[in-house]
């Protein structure tokens, strides 16, 4: 038993030398004004990793993205098949679980967040563009890490 305690203490001391990982809420606050995230999904047919830059907003402690083309984008279809993914922005890497948003009031609120954040989408909305009005997906962070 004494050997186990020593091993745990030594492991704790070794981990103490590394910088602590930020909490998810702190990391979300730090990335919220960035323009895009790199979203990595697992291919629904190939099983290979696919990474795409995607516009996003932070809302209710979640990263929210939207799929254009009525949801006929590969990354959206990949998330429907396998909802676990990775979202990266700068030095932060979030393991996330994806959930499509179906509630009409929440969908509209998300669209408004995108139109507020992305001026080009807001301007194009006056000429009938659907940019900023895609199918929303909430990415709930499970864990966050910092790249060194």
C-alpha positions as CSV (number, residue, x, y, z in Angstrom):
1,X,0.0,0.0,0.0
2,X,2.9,2.3,0.9
3,X,4.3,1.9,-2.7
4,X,1.0,2.9,-4.3
5,X,0.9,6.1,-2.2
6,X,4.5,7.0,-3.2
7,X,3.7,6.4,-6.8
8,X,0.6,8.6,-6.7
9,X,2.5,11.4,-5.0
10,X,5.4,11.1,-7.5
11,X,2.9,11.2,-10.4
12,X,1.3,14.3,-8.9
13,X,4.6,16.0,-8.5
14,X,5.5,15.3,-12.1
15,X,2.2,16.7,-13.3
16,X,2.6,19.8,-11.2
17,X,5.6,20.8,-13.4
18,X,3.3,21.1,-16.4
19,X,1.2,24.2,-16.9
20,X,-2.4,23.6,-15.8
21,X,-5.0,23.2,-18.5
22,X,-7.5,26.1,-18.6
23,X,-11.1,25.4,-17.7
24,X,-13.5,25.1,-20.6
25,X,-15.3,28.3,-19.7
26,X,-12.1,30.3,-19.7
27,X,-11.0,28.8,-23.0
28,X,-14.4,29.6,-24.6
29,X,-14.1,33.2,-23.4
30,X,-10.7,33.5,-25.0
31,X,-11.8,32.2,-28.4
32,X,-15.2,33.7,-28.7
33,X,-14.1,36.7,-30.8
34,X,-12.1,34.7,-33.3
35,X,-13.5,34.3,-36.8
36,X,-13.3,30.5,-37.4
37,X,-12.6,27.2,-35.7
38,X,-11.0,24.2,-37.4
39,X,-13.6,21.4,-37.0
40,X,-12.3,17.8,-37.4
41,X,-14.9,15.2,-37.9
42,X,-14.6,11.4,-38.7
43,X,-15.7,10.5,-42.2
44,X,-19.0,8.6,-42.1
45,X,-17.9,6.3,-44.9
46,X,-14.1,6.3,-44.8
47,X,-13.5,6.7,-41.0
48,X,-10.7,9.1,-41.9
49,X,-10.3,12.5,-40.2
50,X,-11.5,15.6,-42.1
51,X,-10.8,19.2,-41.0
52,X,-12.7,22.3,-42.3
53,X,-12.6,25.9,-41.2
54,X,-16.1,26.9,-39.9
55,X,-17.7,30.1,-38.6
56,X,-18.8,29.8,-35.0
57,X,-20.3,31.6,-32.1
58,X,-20.1,30.8,-28.4
59,X,-23.5,30.5,-26.7
60,X,-24.5,28.9,-23.4
61,X,-21.0,27.4,-22.8
62,X,-21.1,25.7,-26.2
63,X,-19.5,26.2,-29.6
64,X,-22.2,26.7,-32.2
65,X,-21.6,26.1,-35.9
66,X,-24.0,26.1,-38.9
67,X,-24.1,23.9,-42.0
68,X,-25.1,25.6,-45.2
69,X,-26.5,23.8,-48.2
70,X,-29.5,22.6,-46.2
71,X,-27.2,20.4,-44.1
72,X,-25.7,18.7,-47.2
73,X,-22.1,19.4,-46.1
74,X,-19.8,16.5,-45.4
75,X,-18.9,17.7,-41.9
76,X,-22.6,18.0,-41.0
77,X,-23.4,14.5,-42.3
78,X,-20.3,13.2,-40.6
79,X,-21.4,14.6,-37.2
80,X,-24.9,13.0,-37.7
81,X,-23.2,9.6,-38.0
82,X,-20.5,10.2,-35.3
83,X,-21.2,13.1,-33.1
84,X,-17.7,13.2,-31.4
85,X,-15.3,15.7,-33.0
86,X,-12.5,18.1,-32.3
87,X,-12.7,21.9,-32.5
88,X,-9.5,23.9,-32.6
89,X,-8.9,27.6,-32.3
90,X,-5.4,29.0,-31.8
91,X,-3.8,27.1,-29.0
92,X,-7.0,25.5,-27.7
93,X,-8.2,22.1,-28.7
94,X,-11.7,21.0,-27.6
95,X,-13.1,17.5,-27.6
96,X,-16.7,18.0,-28.3
97,X,-20.0,16.2,-28.6
98,X,-22.3,17.5,-31.4
99,X,-26.1,17.9,-31.2
100,X,-28.2,19.4,-34.1
101,X,-30.5,22.1,-32.9
102,X,-34.2,21.5,-33.8
103,X,-36.1,23.9,-31.6
104,X,-37.3,26.8,-33.9
105,X,-36.8,29.5,-31.2
106,X,-33.3,28.3,-30.5
107,X,-32.5,28.1,-34.2
108,X,-33.7,31.7,-34.7
109,X,-31.7,32.9,-31.7
110,X,-28.5,31.2,-33.1
111,X,-29.1,32.8,-36.5
112,X,-29.3,36.2,-34.8
113,X,-26.0,35.5,-33.0
114,X,-24.3,34.7,-36.3
115,X,-25.8,37.8,-38.1
116,X,-24.5,40.0,-35.2
117,X,-21.0,38.5,-35.2
118,X,-20.5,38.3,-38.9
119,X,-21.1,41.6,-40.6
120,X,-20.9,40.2,-44.1
121,X,-23.7,37.7,-43.4
122,X,-25.8,40.5,-41.9
123,X,-25.2,42.7,-45.0
124,X,-25.9,39.8,-47.4
125,X,-29.2,39.0,-45.5
126,X,-30.6,42.3,-47.0
127,X,-30.3,40.8,-50.5
128,X,-31.8,37.5,-49.7
129,X,-28.7,35.5,-48.9
130,X,-29.0,32.6,-46.5
131,X,-25.4,32.9,-45.2
132,X,-25.6,32.9,-41.4
133,X,-28.9,31.0,-41.5
134,X,-27.7,27.4,-41.8
135,X,-28.6,24.3,-39.8
136,X,-27.1,24.9,-36.4
137,X,-25.2,22.3,-34.4
138,X,-24.2,22.8,-30.8
139,X,-20.7,21.4,-29.9
140,X,-20.6,20.7,-26.2
141,X,-17.0,20.7,-25.0
142,X,-16.0,17.6,-23.1
143,X,-12.4,18.6,-22.5
144,X,-10.0,21.3,-23.5
145,X,-6.2,21.2,-24.0
146,X,-3.6,23.8,-24.8
147,X,-1.0,23.1,-27.6
148,X,2.5,23.8,-26.5
